[in-house]
Amino acid sequence: MTEAEARADIERMTAFSAEPALTTAEVGRLVALAKRVDAAGLKPGTVGWTPTWDRYASVAEGWRWKAAKVAGQFSFSADGGRIDKAEIRRACLEMAQHYSARRYGSPQLGLRSETV
């Protein structure tokens, strides 16, 4: 998998442009967080590193970031509609939990401390 493919997957799985949206810079940071030590034990950025990703861990973090964006906001009603920020936050945290659970079964899970 290339970095561009990892980025596309992270953007898709976090619904990055949907509110609460992630910025392009935040997605870039999530891509960096997804890099893992490869099967040979080489750290990301090391010459010879085979691109290895834990997209699920990174996507879970992205959903937590989205939840944080609405954590301090309040719900409101207007024109007969209601925006419930607490519900949006709960939904984001549910998605984070969903992807966190998937990462444990990922064969590409590396040492967490070895991220870039």
N, C-alpha and C positions, 0 to 999 in steps of 0.2 A: 504494500500500500504506500502510495506517495503522500507527501505532506498535503498536497492539494486535495487528494481524496479524503484524507483524515479531516481536513477543514470542512469540506462539503458535508461529510457525515455529521460532524459536530454542529454545523449550522442547521442541518435538517432535523436532527434529533432534539435540539434545544428550541426549535421554532424561533430562532434568534431574532427575527424581525417582528415577531408578534409581541404585543404588549404583555408584560413589561419587556421591552426589547433590550437585547444586548448590543453593545457597540462593536464595530469592526475590531477595535483594539482589544476588547474583552474576549472576542472569539479568538484572536491571535494568541492571547494568554492561555486560553483553554487548550489550544493546539499544542502550545509549549508544555503545558501540564500533562498532556496525554502521552508524551514521549517517555519511553521506558528503556531500561537496560535490555540489550538484546540477548539472544540465546548463548552467545559467546561471552557474556559478561561485560560487554563494552557499553559505556555510558553514552547517552546522546551527545553528539558533537565530537566524539572521538573518531579519529580516522579509522575507517573500516566498520563503523557502526552500521548495523542493518536496521533500517527503520522499523521500529517496534512501537506499537501504540496501545494504550488502554483507553479507548474512546469512551467506554461506558463510565469510567471513573470521572473523566473530564466532563462528560455530558451531565452527570449527576451534579457536579460542582456548578456547572452553568445554570441548572435549574435552581440550585440554592442561591446563586447570585440574583436570579430573577425574583425569587421570593423576597430577598433582602430589599429589592427596589421598591416593593409595595408595603413592607413591614411597618413603616411609620406613617403611611397614608390612611385616610379615613374613607369610609363608605359614604355615598351620597345618592340622592334621588333627583331626577330632573326629567321633565317632559313625560312623566308616567313611567319612566324606566329607573332602574336602580343599579348602581355599580357597587358591588360588595368586595372591597379590597381584601378583607379577611378570607373570603372564599378563593380569590385569585391566589393569595399566598398559600393557602392549603393545597390548592391544585398544583402549584409549582413544587411544593415539598413532597407531594405524592409522586410526581414525576421524578424527583431526585431520588426518592426511595426505590422506585421502579428500576432506574438505571444503576443504582448502587447494588441492588440485589443481583443484577445481571453481571456485574464486573467480577464477582467472586468465581464465576464459572468461566471467565475469559482466559483462554490459553495465552493471551498476550499480557497478562498482568505481571508487571515487574515489581521491583522493590520500590515502594512509595517514596523512599528517601532519595531515590536516584532520578528524580525529575529535573528538568531544566528550569 
